[in-house]
Amino acid sequence: MKRKLKLSLISSFVSTIVFIIVMNIFGNIKSLSSAIIVAIIFFIAFFIFHFIFTGIFIRKA
């Protein structure tokens, strides 16, 4: 359970960083504050998604 949580955290963090880099390349985010807000929202969303996804995947395996 603890390993699953750590895996979800790491994958969420990586996904968030990738998202920030992509948004900076396209220049959609002009101010840093909005970038941070979007990053936090995406981090939570990715974390929940990975947690549910890995839970289903581990149960089936």
PDBQT receptor file of N, H, CA, C and O in Angstrom, charges set to zero:
ATOM      1  N   MET A   1       0.830  -1.205   0.000  1.00  0.00    +0.000 N 
ATOM      2  CA  MET A   1       0.000   0.000   0.000  1.00  0.00    +0.000 C 
ATOM      3  C   MET A   1       0.871   1.265   0.000  1.00  0.00    +0.000 C 
ATOM      4  O   MET A   1       0.593   2.223  -0.721  1.00  0.00    +0.000 OA
ATOM      5  N   LYS A   2       1.930   1.249   0.823  1.00  0.00    +0.000 N 
ATOM      6  H   LYS A   2       2.156   0.471   1.409  1.00  0.00    +0.000 HD
ATOM      7  CA  LYS A   2       2.814   2.408   0.909  1.00  0.00    +0.000 C 
ATOM      8  C   LYS A   2       3.591   2.589  -0.400  1.00  0.00    +0.000 C 
ATOM      9  O   LYS A   2       3.844   3.712  -0.837  1.00  0.00    +0.000 OA
ATOM     10  N   ARG A   3       3.965   1.453  -1.019  1.00  0.00    +0.000 N 
ATOM     11  H   ARG A   3       3.760   0.541  -0.664  1.00  0.00    +0.000 HD
ATOM     12  CA  ARG A   3       4.693   1.504  -2.283  1.00  0.00    +0.000 C 
ATOM     13  C   ARG A   3       3.791   2.079  -3.382  1.00  0.00    +0.000 C 
ATOM     14  O   ARG A   3       4.238   2.858  -4.223  1.00  0.00    +0.000 OA
ATOM     15  N   LYS A   4       2.524   1.682  -3.359  1.00  0.00    +0.000 N 
ATOM     16  H   LYS A   4       2.161   1.049  -2.676  1.00  0.00    +0.000 HD
ATOM     17  CA  LYS A   4       1.546   2.171  -4.333  1.00  0.00    +0.000 C 
ATOM     18  C   LYS A   4       1.367   3.679  -4.205  1.00  0.00    +0.000 C 
ATOM     19  O   LYS A   4       1.272   4.393  -5.203  1.00  0.00    +0.000 OA
ATOM     20  N   LEU A   5       1.323   4.149  -2.974  1.00  0.00    +0.000 N 
ATOM     21  H   LEU A   5       1.400   3.569  -2.162  1.00  0.00    +0.000 HD
ATOM     22  CA  LEU A   5       1.159   5.573  -2.702  1.00  0.00    +0.000 C 
ATOM     23  C   LEU A   5       2.363   6.357  -3.210  1.00  0.00    +0.000 C 
ATOM     24  O   LEU A   5       2.219   7.424  -3.806  1.00  0.00    +0.000 OA
ATOM     25  N   LYS A   6       3.559   5.806  -2.963  1.00  0.00    +0.000 N 
ATOM     26  H   LYS A   6       3.675   4.939  -2.479  1.00  0.00    +0.000 HD
ATOM     27  CA  LYS A   6       4.800   6.455  -3.405  1.00  0.00    +0.000 C 
ATOM     28  C   LYS A   6       4.862   6.492  -4.928  1.00  0.00    +0.000 C 
ATOM     29  O   LYS A   6       5.280   7.491  -5.512  1.00  0.00    +0.000 OA
ATOM     30  N   LEU A   7       4.445   5.400  -5.569  1.00  0.00    +0.000 N 
ATOM     31  H   LEU A   7       4.105   4.588  -5.094  1.00  0.00    +0.000 HD
ATOM     32  CA  LEU A   7       4.433   5.303  -7.029  1.00  0.00    +0.000 C 
ATOM     33  C   LEU A   7       3.476   6.333  -7.621  1.00  0.00    +0.000 C 
ATOM     34  O   LEU A   7       3.791   6.980  -8.619  1.00  0.00    +0.000 OA
ATOM     35  N   SER A   8       2.315   6.481  -7.006  1.00  0.00    +0.000 N 
ATOM     36  H   SER A   8       2.059   5.956  -6.194  1.00  0.00    +0.000 HD
ATOM     37  CA  SER A   8       1.326   7.464  -7.457  1.00  0.00    +0.000 C 
ATOM     38  C   SER A   8       1.866   8.881  -7.325  1.00  0.00    +0.000 C 
ATOM     39  O   SER A   8       1.681   9.709  -8.216  1.00  0.00    +0.000 OA
ATOM     40  N   LEU A   9       2.536   9.155  -6.205  1.00  0.00    +0.000 N 
ATOM     41  H   LEU A   9       2.687   8.482  -5.481  1.00  0.00    +0.000 HD
ATOM     42  CA  LEU A   9       3.114  10.477  -5.965  1.00  0.00    +0.000 C 
ATOM     43  C   LEU A   9       4.174  10.812  -7.005  1.00  0.00    +0.000 C 
ATOM     44  O   LEU A   9       4.176  11.905  -7.570  1.00  0.00    +0.000 OA
ATOM     45  N   ILE A  10       5.083   9.855  -7.255  1.00  0.00    +0.000 N 
ATOM     46  H   ILE A  10       5.081   8.967  -6.796  1.00  0.00    +0.000 HD
ATOM     47  CA  ILE A  10       6.179  10.079  -8.205  1.00  0.00    +0.000 C 
ATOM     48  C   ILE A  10       5.636  10.307  -9.609  1.00  0.00    +0.000 C 
ATOM     49  O   ILE A  10       6.057  11.238 -10.295  1.00  0.00    +0.000 OA
ATOM     50  N   SER A  11       4.700   9.456 -10.040  1.00  0.00    +0.000 N 
ATOM     51  H   SER A  11       4.359   8.700  -9.482  1.00  0.00    +0.000 HD
ATOM     52  CA  SER A  11       4.149   9.590 -11.391  1.00  0.00    +0.000 C 
ATOM     53  C   SER A  11       3.355  10.878 -11.542  1.00  0.00    +0.000 C 
ATOM     54  O   SER A  11       3.372  11.490 -12.609  1.00  0.00    +0.000 OA
ATOM     55  N   SER A  12       2.662  11.296 -10.495  1.00  0.00    +0.000 N 
ATOM     56  H   SER A  12       2.648  10.798  -9.628  1.00  0.00    +0.000 HD
ATOM     57  CA  SER A  12       1.921  12.554 -10.527  1.00  0.00    +0.000 C 
ATOM     58  C   SER A  12       2.876  13.728 -10.644  1.00  0.00    +0.000 C 
ATOM     59  O   SER A  12       2.633  14.667 -11.402  1.00  0.00    +0.000 OA
ATOM     60  N   PHE A  13       3.965  13.670  -9.886  1.00  0.00    +0.000 N 
ATOM     61  H   PHE A  13       4.163  12.908  -9.270  1.00  0.00    +0.000 HD
ATOM     62  CA  PHE A  13       4.971  14.732  -9.892  1.00  0.00    +0.000 C 
ATOM     63  C   PHE A  13       5.607  14.864 -11.273  1.00  0.00    +0.000 C 
ATOM     64  O   PHE A  13       5.766  15.970 -11.790  1.00  0.00    +0.000 OA
ATOM     65  N   VAL A  14       5.969  13.725 -11.863  1.00  0.00    +0.000 N 
ATOM     66  H   VAL A  14       5.840  12.827 -11.443  1.00  0.00    +0.000 HD
ATOM     67  CA  VAL A  14       6.578  13.720 -13.197  1.00  0.00    +0.000 C 
ATOM     68  C   VAL A  14       5.597  14.267 -14.237  1.00  0.00    +0.000 C 
ATOM     69  O   VAL A  14       5.968  15.081 -15.083  1.00  0.00    +0.000 OA
ATOM     70  N   SER A  15       4.340  13.810 -14.163  1.00  0.00    +0.000 N 
ATOM     71  H   SER A  15       4.040  13.149 -13.476  1.00  0.00    +0.000 HD
ATOM     72  CA  SER A  15       3.310  14.269 -15.100  1.00  0.00    +0.000 C 
ATOM     73  C   SER A  15       3.109  15.775 -15.002  1.00  0.00    +0.000 C 
ATOM     74  O   SER A  15       2.946  16.458 -16.013  1.00  0.00    +0.000 OA
ATOM     75  N   THR A  16       3.122  16.285 -13.770  1.00  0.00    +0.000 N 
ATOM     76  H   THR A  16       3.254  15.730 -12.948  1.00  0.00    +0.000 HD
ATOM     77  CA  THR A  16       2.945  17.722 -13.538  1.00  0.00    +0.000 C 
ATOM     78  C   THR A  16       4.111  18.522 -14.129  1.00  0.00    +0.000 C 
ATOM     79  O   THR A  16       3.898  19.554 -14.765  1.00  0.00    +0.000 OA
ATOM     80  N   ILE A  17       5.338  18.045 -13.918  1.00  0.00    +0.000 N 
ATOM     81  H   ILE A  17       5.511  17.206 -13.401  1.00  0.00    +0.000 HD
ATOM     82  CA  ILE A  17       6.524  18.725 -14.451  1.00  0.00    +0.000 C 
ATOM     83  C   ILE A  17       6.478  18.752 -15.981  1.00  0.00    +0.000 C 
ATOM     84  O   ILE A  17       6.752  19.777 -16.606  1.00  0.00    +0.000 OA
ATOM     85  N   VAL A  18       6.126  17.610 -16.567  1.00  0.00    +0.000 N 
ATOM     86  H   VAL A  18       5.903  16.778 -16.060  1.00  0.00    +0.000 HD
ATOM     87  CA  VAL A  18       6.020  17.523 -18.030  1.00  0.00    +0.000 C 
ATOM     88  C   VAL A  18       4.968  18.507 -18.543  1.00  0.00    +0.000 C 
ATOM     89  O   VAL A  18       5.174  19.189 -19.547  1.00  0.00    +0.000 OA
ATOM     90  N   PHE A  19       3.830  18.568 -17.831  1.00  0.00    +0.000 N 
ATOM     91  H   PHE A  19       3.662  18.015 -17.015  1.00  0.00    +0.000 HD
ATOM     92  CA  PHE A  19       2.755  19.483 -18.221  1.00  0.00    +0.000 C 
ATOM     93  C   PHE A  19       3.220  20.940 -18.179  1.00  0.00    +0.000 C 
ATOM     94  O   PHE A  19       2.927  21.710 -19.093  1.00  0.00    +0.000 OA
ATOM     95  N   ILE A  20       3.943  21.319 -17.119  1.00  0.00    +0.000 N 
ATOM     96  H   ILE A  20       4.180  20.693 -16.376  1.00  0.00    +0.000 HD
ATOM     97  CA  ILE A  20       4.448  22.688 -16.976  1.00  0.00    +0.000 C 
ATOM     98  C   ILE A  20       5.410  23.034 -18.117  1.00  0.00    +0.000 C 
ATOM     99  O   ILE A  20       5.342  24.125 -18.683  1.00  0.00    +0.000 OA
ATOM    100  N   ILE A  21       6.308  22.094 -18.453  1.00  0.00    +0.000 N 
ATOM    101  H   ILE A  21       6.363  21.207 -17.994  1.00  0.00    +0.000 HD
ATOM    102  CA  ILE A  21       7.271  22.313 -19.539  1.00  0.00    +0.000 C 
ATOM    103  C   ILE A  21       6.531  22.515 -20.866  1.00  0.00    +0.000 C 
ATOM    104  O   ILE A  21       6.853  23.423 -21.632  1.00  0.00    +0.000 OA
ATOM    105  N   VAL A  22       5.535  21.659 -21.131  1.00  0.00    +0.000 N 
ATOM    106  H   VAL A  22       5.273  20.921 -20.509  1.00  0.00    +0.000 HD
ATOM    107  CA  VAL A  22       4.752  21.755 -22.369  1.00  0.00    +0.000 C 
ATOM    108  C   VAL A  22       4.021  23.090 -22.437  1.00  0.00    +0.000 C 
ATOM    109  O   VAL A  22       4.017  23.744 -23.480  1.00  0.00    +0.000 OA
ATOM    110  N   MET A  23       3.399  23.502 -21.324  1.00  0.00    +0.000 N 
ATOM    111  H   MET A  23       3.402  22.971 -20.476  1.00  0.00    +0.000 HD
ATOM    112  CA  MET A  23       2.676  24.771 -21.298  1.00  0.00    +0.000 C 
ATOM    113  C   MET A  23       3.622  25.957 -21.513  1.00  0.00    +0.000 C 
ATOM    114  O   MET A  23       3.251  26.935 -22.162  1.00  0.00    +0.000 OA
ATOM    115  N   ASN A  24       4.833  25.875 -20.976  1.00  0.00    +0.000 N 
ATOM    116  H   ASN A  24       5.135  25.080 -20.449  1.00  0.00    +0.000 HD
ATOM    117  CA  ASN A  24       5.814  26.947 -21.164  1.00  0.00    +0.000 C 
ATOM    118  C   ASN A  24       6.278  27.034 -22.614  1.00  0.00    +0.000 C 
ATOM    119  O   ASN A  24       6.515  28.125 -23.133  1.00  0.00    +0.000 OA
ATOM    120  N   ILE A  25       6.405  25.875 -23.267  1.00  0.00    +0.000 N 
ATOM    121  H   ILE A  25       6.212  24.989 -22.845  1.00  0.00    +0.000 HD
ATOM    122  CA  ILE A  25       6.811  25.850 -24.678  1.00  0.00    +0.000 C 
ATOM    123  C   ILE A  25       5.747  26.523 -25.539  1.00  0.00    +0.000 C 
ATOM    124  O   ILE A  25       6.066  27.319 -26.423  1.00  0.00    +0.000 OA
ATOM    125  N   PHE A  26       4.481  26.199 -25.276  1.00  0.00    +0.000 N 
ATOM    126  H   PHE A  26       4.222  25.553 -24.558  1.00  0.00    +0.000 HD
ATOM    127  CA  PHE A  26       3.391  26.783 -26.055  1.00  0.00    +0.000 C 
ATOM    128  C   PHE A  26       3.042  28.202 -25.606  1.00  0.00    +0.000 C 
ATOM    129  O   PHE A  26       2.336  28.926 -26.308  1.00  0.00    +0.000 OA
ATOM    130  N   GLY A  27       3.539  28.592 -24.434  1.00  0.00    +0.000 N 
ATOM    131  H   GLY A  27       4.113  28.004 -23.863  1.00  0.00    +0.000 HD
ATOM    132  CA  GLY A  27       3.346  29.954 -23.946  1.00  0.00    +0.000 C 
ATOM    133  C   GLY A  27       1.919  30.284 -23.555  1.00  0.00    +0.000 C 
ATOM    134  O   GLY A  27       1.511  31.444 -23.607  1.00  0.00    +0.000 OA
ATOM    135  N   ASN A  28       1.151  29.267 -23.161  1.00  0.00    +0.000 N 
ATOM    136  H   ASN A  28       1.482  28.324 -23.119  1.00  0.00    +0.000 HD
ATOM    137  CA  ASN A  28      -0.241  29.508 -22.770  1.00  0.00    +0.000 C 
ATOM    138  C   ASN A  28      -0.343  30.150 -21.393  1.00  0.00    +0.000 C 
ATOM    139  O   ASN A  28      -1.306  30.858 -21.097  1.00  0.00    +0.000 OA
ATOM    140  N   ILE A  29       0.657  29.896 -20.559  1.00  0.00    +0.000 N 
ATOM    141  H   ILE A  29       1.438  29.321 -20.800  1.00  0.00    +0.000 HD
ATOM    142  CA  ILE A  29       0.630  30.468 -19.218  1.00  0.00    +0.000 C 
ATOM    143  C   ILE A  29       1.568  31.673 -19.199  1.00  0.00    +0.000 C 
ATOM    144  O   ILE A  29       2.775  31.536 -19.399  1.00  0.00    +0.000 OA
ATOM    145  N   LYS A  30       1.006  32.837 -18.960  1.00  0.00    +0.000 N 
ATOM    146  H   LYS A  30       0.026  32.948 -18.797  1.00  0.00    +0.000 HD
ATOM    147  CA  LYS A  30       1.805  34.071 -18.979  1.00  0.00    +0.000 C 
ATOM    148  C   LYS A  30       2.365  34.398 -17.594  1.00  0.00    +0.000 C 
ATOM    149  O   LYS A  30       3.531  34.770 -17.466  1.00  0.00    +0.000 OA
ATOM    150  N   SER A  31       1.545  34.259 -16.572  1.00  0.00    +0.000 N 
ATOM    151  H   SER A  31       0.598  33.957 -16.676  1.00  0.00    +0.000 HD
ATOM    152  CA  SER A  31       2.002  34.609 -15.223  1.00  0.00    +0.000 C 
ATOM    153  C   SER A  31       2.372  33.365 -14.422  1.00  0.00    +0.000 C 
ATOM    154  O   SER A  31       1.825  32.285 -14.646  1.00  0.00    +0.000 OA
ATOM    155  N   LEU A  32       3.295  33.528 -13.497  1.00  0.00    +0.000 N 
ATOM    156  H   LEU A  32       3.738  34.406 -13.315  1.00  0.00    +0.000 HD
ATOM    157  CA  LEU A  32       3.777  32.408 -12.689  1.00  0.00    +0.000 C 
ATOM    158  C   LEU A  32       2.712  31.911 -11.723  1.00  0.00    +0.000 C 
ATOM    159  O   LEU A  32       2.623  30.710 -11.469  1.00  0.00    +0.000 OA
ATOM    160  N   SER A  33       1.904  32.818 -11.180  1.00  0.00    +0.000 N 
ATOM    161  H   SER A  33       1.977  33.793 -11.386  1.00  0.00    +0.000 HD
ATOM    162  CA  SER A  33       0.881  32.431 -10.205  1.00  0.00    +0.000 C 
ATOM    163  C   SER A  33      -0.165  31.496 -10.816  1.00  0.00    +0.000 C 
ATOM    164  O   SER A  33      -0.580  30.523 -10.186  1.00  0.00    +0.000 OA
ATOM    165  N   SER A  34      -0.589  31.798 -12.050  1.00  0.00    +0.000 N 
ATOM    166  H   SER A  34      -0.252  32.589 -12.562  1.00  0.00    +0.000 HD
ATOM    167  CA  SER A  34      -1.567  30.924 -12.706  1.00  0.00    +0.000 C 
ATOM    168  C   SER A  34      -0.929  29.576 -13.052  1.00  0.00    +0.000 C 
ATOM    169  O   SER A  34      -1.606  28.547 -13.037  1.00  0.00    +0.000 OA
ATOM    170  N   ALA A  35       0.365  29.580 -13.361  1.00  0.00    +0.000 N 
ATOM    171  H   ALA A  35       0.914  30.416 -13.373  1.00  0.00    +0.000 HD
ATOM    172  CA  ALA A  35       1.082  28.342 -13.650  1.00  0.00    +0.000 C 
ATOM    173  C   ALA A  35       1.119  27.450 -12.411  1.00  0.00    +0.000 C 
ATOM    174  O   ALA A  35       0.956  26.234 -12.510  1.00  0.00    +0.000 OA
ATOM    175  N   ILE A  36       1.333  28.058 -11.249  1.00  0.00    +0.000 N 
ATOM    176  H   ILE A  36       1.465  29.046 -11.169  1.00  0.00    +0.000 HD
ATOM    177  CA  ILE A  36       1.386  27.308  -9.994  1.00  0.00    +0.000 C 
ATOM    178  C   ILE A  36       0.003  26.729  -9.657  1.00  0.00    +0.000 C 
ATOM    179  O   ILE A  36      -0.101  25.578  -9.236  1.00  0.00    +0.000 OA
ATOM    180  N   ILE A  37      -1.047  27.524  -9.842  1.00  0.00    +0.000 N 
ATOM    181  H   ILE A  37      -0.961  28.460 -10.185  1.00  0.00    +0.000 HD
ATOM    182  CA  ILE A  37      -2.416  27.064  -9.567  1.00  0.00    +0.000 C 
ATOM    183  C   ILE A  37      -2.768  25.880 -10.466  1.00  0.00    +0.000 C 
ATOM    184  O   ILE A  37      -3.296  24.871  -9.998  1.00  0.00    +0.000 OA
ATOM    185  N   VAL A  38      -2.473  26.010 -11.759  1.00  0.00    +0.000 N 
ATOM    186  H   VAL A  38      -2.044  26.829 -12.140  1.00  0.00    +0.000 HD
ATOM    187  CA  VAL A  38      -2.742  24.933 -12.722  1.00  0.00    +0.000 C 
ATOM    188  C   VAL A  38      -1.935  23.688 -12.364  1.00  0.00    +0.000 C 
ATOM    189  O   VAL A  38      -2.444  22.570 -12.449  1.00  0.00    +0.000 OA
ATOM    190  N   ALA A  39      -0.672  23.878 -11.962  1.00  0.00    +0.000 N 
ATOM    191  H   ALA A  39      -0.258  24.786 -11.893  1.00  0.00    +0.000 HD
ATOM    192  CA  ALA A  39       0.192  22.763 -11.583  1.00  0.00    +0.000 C 
ATOM    193  C   ALA A  39      -0.365  22.014 -10.381  1.00  0.00    +0.000 C 
ATOM    194  O   ALA A  39      -0.332  20.784 -10.347  1.00  0.00    +0.000 OA
ATOM    195  N   ILE A  40      -0.878  22.747  -9.388  1.00  0.00    +0.000 N 
ATOM    196  H   ILE A  40      -0.905  23.747  -9.415  1.00  0.00    +0.000 HD
ATOM    197  CA  ILE A  40      -1.449  22.120  -8.194  1.00  0.00    +0.000 C 
ATOM    198  C   ILE A  40      -2.693  21.311  -8.564  1.00  0.00    +0.000 C 
ATOM    199  O   ILE A  40      -2.863  20.179  -8.111  1.00  0.00    +0.000 OA
ATOM    200  N   ILE A  41      -3.560  21.901  -9.392  1.00  0.00    +0.000 N 
ATOM    201  H   ILE A  41      -3.421  22.820  -9.760  1.00  0.00    +0.000 HD
ATOM    202  CA  ILE A  41      -4.784  21.208  -9.829  1.00  0.00    +0.000 C 
ATOM    203  C   ILE A  41      -4.417  19.933 -10.589  1.00  0.00    +0.000 C 
ATOM    204  O   ILE A  41      -4.996  18.873 -10.352  1.00  0.00    +0.000 OA
ATOM    205  N   PHE A  42      -3.452  20.043 -11.502  1.00  0.00    +0.000 N 
ATOM    206  H   PHE A  42      -2.981  20.904 -11.695  1.00  0.00    +0.000 HD
ATOM    207  CA  PHE A  42      -3.030  18.883 -12.284  1.00  0.00    +0.000 C 
ATOM    208  C   PHE A  42      -2.384  17.823 -11.408  1.00  0.00    +0.000 C 
ATOM    209  O   PHE A  42      -2.589  16.628 -11.622  1.00  0.00    +0.000 OA
ATOM    210  N   PHE A  43      -1.592  18.259 -10.407  1.00  0.00    +0.000 N 
ATOM    211  H   PHE A  43      -1.425  19.229 -10.233  1.00  0.00    +0.000 HD
ATOM    212  CA  PHE A  43      -0.937  17.312  -9.507  1.00  0.00    +0.000 C 
ATOM    213  C   PHE A  43      -1.978  16.488  -8.759  1.00  0.00    +0.000 C 
ATOM    214  O   PHE A  43      -1.849  15.268  -8.659  1.00  0.00    +0.000 OA
ATOM    215  N   ILE A  44      -3.015  17.149  -8.231  1.00  0.00    +0.000 N 
ATOM    216  H   ILE A  44      -3.120  18.140  -8.312  1.00  0.00    +0.000 HD
ATOM    217  CA  ILE A  44      -4.073  16.450  -7.502  1.00  0.00    +0.000 C 
ATOM    218  C   ILE A  44      -4.823  15.503  -8.437  1.00  0.00    +0.000 C 
ATOM    219  O   ILE A  44      -5.101  14.358  -8.082  1.00  0.00    +0.000 OA
ATOM    220  N   ALA A  45      -5.149  15.995  -9.638  1.00  0.00    +0.000 N 
ATOM    221  H   ALA A  45      -4.923  16.925  -9.926  1.00  0.00    +0.000 HD
ATOM    222  CA  ALA A  45      -5.878  15.177 -10.608  1.00  0.00    +0.000 C 
ATOM    223  C   ALA A  45      -5.067  13.949 -11.022  1.00  0.00    +0.000 C 
ATOM    224  O   ALA A  45      -5.599  12.839 -11.057  1.00  0.00    +0.000 OA
ATOM    225  N   PHE A  46      -3.791  14.140 -11.336  1.00  0.00    +0.000 N 
ATOM    226  H   PHE A  46      -3.359  15.041 -11.308  1.00  0.00    +0.000 HD
ATOM    227  CA  PHE A  46      -2.924  13.020 -11.711  1.00  0.00    +0.000 C 
ATOM    228  C   PHE A  46      -2.777  12.034 -10.561  1.00  0.00    +0.000 C 
ATOM    229  O   PHE A  46      -2.778  10.821 -10.770  1.00  0.00    +0.000 OA
ATOM    230  N   PHE A  47      -2.650  12.566  -9.336  1.00  0.00    +0.000 N 
ATOM    231  H   PHE A  47      -2.649  13.552  -9.167  1.00  0.00    +0.000 HD
ATOM    232  CA  PHE A  47      -2.470  11.710  -8.168  1.00  0.00    +0.000 C 
ATOM    233  C   PHE A  47      -3.684  10.812  -7.971  1.00  0.00    +0.000 C 
ATOM    234  O   PHE A  47      -3.540   9.607  -7.761  1.00  0.00    +0.000 OA
ATOM    235  N   ILE A  48      -4.883  11.393  -8.037  1.00  0.00    +0.000 N 
ATOM    236  H   ILE A  48      -5.001  12.371  -8.207  1.00  0.00    +0.000 HD
ATOM    237  CA  ILE A  48      -6.122  10.617  -7.869  1.00  0.00    +0.000 C 
ATOM    238  C   ILE A  48      -6.238   9.574  -8.976  1.00  0.00    +0.000 C 
ATOM    239  O   ILE A  48      -6.566   8.415  -8.722  1.00  0.00    +0.000 OA
ATOM    240  N   PHE A  49      -5.961  10.010 -10.224  1.00  0.00    +0.000 N 
ATOM    241  H   PHE A  49      -5.695  10.952 -10.431  1.00  0.00    +0.000 HD
ATOM    242  CA  PHE A  49      -6.044   9.106 -11.368  1.00  0.00    +0.000 C 
ATOM    243  C   PHE A  49      -5.081   7.925 -11.220  1.00  0.00    +0.000 C 
ATOM    244  O   PHE A  49      -5.481   6.775 -11.401  1.00  0.00    +0.000 OA
ATOM    245  N   HIS A  50      -3.822   8.202 -10.893  1.00  0.00    +0.000 N 
ATOM    246  H   HIS A  50      -3.497   9.136 -10.746  1.00  0.00    +0.000 HD
ATOM    247  CA  HIS A  50      -2.826   7.138 -10.746  1.00  0.00    +0.000 C 
ATOM    248  C   HIS A  50      -3.164   6.215  -9.584  1.00  0.00    +0.000 C 
ATOM    249  O   HIS A  50      -2.959   5.004  -9.668  1.00  0.00    +0.000 OA
ATOM    250  N   PHE A  51      -3.683   6.786  -8.498  1.00  0.00    +0.000 N 
ATOM    251  H   PHE A  51      -3.849   7.770  -8.429  1.00  0.00    +0.000 HD
ATOM    252  CA  PHE A  51      -4.024   5.991  -7.316  1.00  0.00    +0.000 C 
ATOM    253  C   PHE A  51      -5.135   5.000  -7.650  1.00  0.00    +0.000 C 
ATOM    254  O   PHE A  51      -5.056   3.829  -7.279  1.00  0.00    +0.000 OA
ATOM    255  N   ILE A  52      -6.175   5.468  -8.352  1.00  0.00    +0.000 N 
ATOM    256  H   ILE A  52      -6.239   6.419  -8.654  1.00  0.00    +0.000 HD
ATOM    257  CA  ILE A  52      -7.291   4.601  -8.746  1.00  0.00    +0.000 C 
ATOM    258  C   ILE A  52      -6.817   3.589  -9.787  1.00  0.00    +0.000 C 
ATOM    259  O   ILE A  52      -7.131   2.403  -9.692  1.00  0.00    +0.000 OA
ATOM    260  N   PHE A  53      -6.060   4.058 -10.781  1.00  0.00    +0.000 N 
ATOM    261  H   PHE A  53      -5.804   5.022 -10.858  1.00  0.00    +0.000 HD
ATOM    262  CA  PHE A  53      -5.588   3.202 -11.870  1.00  0.00    +0.000 C 
ATOM    263  C   PHE A  53      -4.698   2.074 -11.350  1.00  0.00    +0.000 C 
ATOM    264  O   PHE A  53      -4.877   0.915 -11.724  1.00  0.00    +0.000 OA
ATOM    265  N   THR A  54      -3.728   2.420 -10.479  1.00  0.00    +0.000 N 
ATOM    266  H   THR A  54      -3.582   3.362 -10.176  1.00  0.00    +0.000 HD
ATOM    267  CA  THR A  54      -2.834   1.387  -9.940  1.00  0.00    +0.000 C 
ATOM    268  C   THR A  54      -3.610   0.433  -9.030  1.00  0.00    +0.000 C 
ATOM    269  O   THR A  54      -3.292  -0.755  -8.963  1.00  0.00    +0.000 OA
ATOM    270  N   GLY A  55      -4.617   0.942  -8.336  1.00  0.00    +0.000 N 
ATOM    271  H   GLY A  55      -4.875   1.907  -8.391  1.00  0.00    +0.000 HD
ATOM    272  CA  GLY A  55      -5.452   0.088  -7.487  1.00  0.00    +0.000 C 
ATOM    273  C   GLY A  55      -6.187  -0.967  -8.288  1.00  0.00    +0.000 C 
ATOM    274  O   GLY A  55      -6.240  -2.131  -7.891  1.00  0.00    +0.000 OA
ATOM    275  N   ILE A  56      -6.759  -0.560  -9.427  1.00  0.00    +0.000 N 
ATOM    276  H   ILE A  56      -6.715   0.386  -9.749  1.00  0.00    +0.000 HD
ATOM    277  CA  ILE A  56      -7.471  -1.488 -10.313  1.00  0.00    +0.000 C 
ATOM    278  C   ILE A  56      -6.472  -2.470 -10.924  1.00  0.00    +0.000 C 
ATOM    279  O   ILE A  56      -6.737  -3.670 -10.996  1.00  0.00    +0.000 OA
ATOM    280  N   PHE A  57      -5.323  -1.954 -11.363  1.00  0.00    +0.000 N 
ATOM    281  H   PHE A  57      -5.107  -0.980 -11.304  1.00  0.00    +0.000 HD
ATOM    282  CA  PHE A  57      -4.305  -2.768 -12.027  1.00  0.00    +0.000 C 
ATOM    283  C   PHE A  57      -3.742  -3.835 -11.089  1.00  0.00    +0.000 C 
ATOM    284  O   PHE A  57      -3.570  -4.988 -11.485  1.00  0.00    +0.000 OA
ATOM    285  N   ILE A  58      -3.454  -3.445  -9.838  1.00  0.00    +0.000 N 
ATOM    286  H   ILE A  58      -3.593  -2.508  -9.517  1.00  0.00    +0.000 HD
ATOM    287  CA  ILE A  58      -2.887  -4.381  -8.863  1.00  0.00    +0.000 C 
ATOM    288  C   ILE A  58      -3.919  -5.450  -8.488  1.00  0.00    +0.000 C 
ATOM    289  O   ILE A  58      -3.560  -6.614  -8.310  1.00  0.00    +0.000 OA
ATOM    290  N   ARG A  59      -5.189  -5.070  -8.366  1.00  0.00    +0.000 N 
ATOM    291  H   ARG A  59      -5.481  -4.124  -8.510  1.00  0.00    +0.000 HD
ATOM    292  CA  ARG A  59      -6.233  -6.024  -8.013  1.00  0.00    +0.000 C 
ATOM    293  C   ARG A  59      -6.423  -7.080  -9.090  1.00  0.00    +0.000 C 
ATOM    294  O   ARG A  59      -6.676  -8.245  -8.782  1.00  0.00    +0.000 OA
ATOM    295  N   LYS A  60      -6.300  -6.675 -10.366  1.00  0.00    +0.000 N 
ATOM    296  H   LYS A  60      -6.094  -5.729 -10.616  1.00  0.00    +0.000 HD
ATOM    297  CA  LYS A  60      -6.478  -7.612 -11.483  1.00  0.00    +0.000 C 
ATOM    298  C   LYS A  60      -5.288  -8.549 -11.636  1.00  0.00    +0.000 C 
ATOM    299  O   LYS A  60      -5.452  -9.686 -12.078  1.00  0.00    +0.000 OA
ATOM    300  N   ALA A  61      -4.096  -8.089 -11.277  1.00  0.00    +0.000 N 
ATOM    301  H   ALA A  61      -3.963  -7.166 -10.917  1.00  0.00    +0.000 HD
ATOM    302  CA  ALA A  61      -2.859  -8.864 -11.455  1.00  0.00    +0.000 C 
ATOM    303  C   ALA A  61      -2.802 -10.055 -10.504  1.00  0.00    +0.000 C 
ATOM    304  O   ALA A  61      -1.831 -10.812 -10.520  1.00  0.00    +0.000 OA
TER     305      ALA A  61
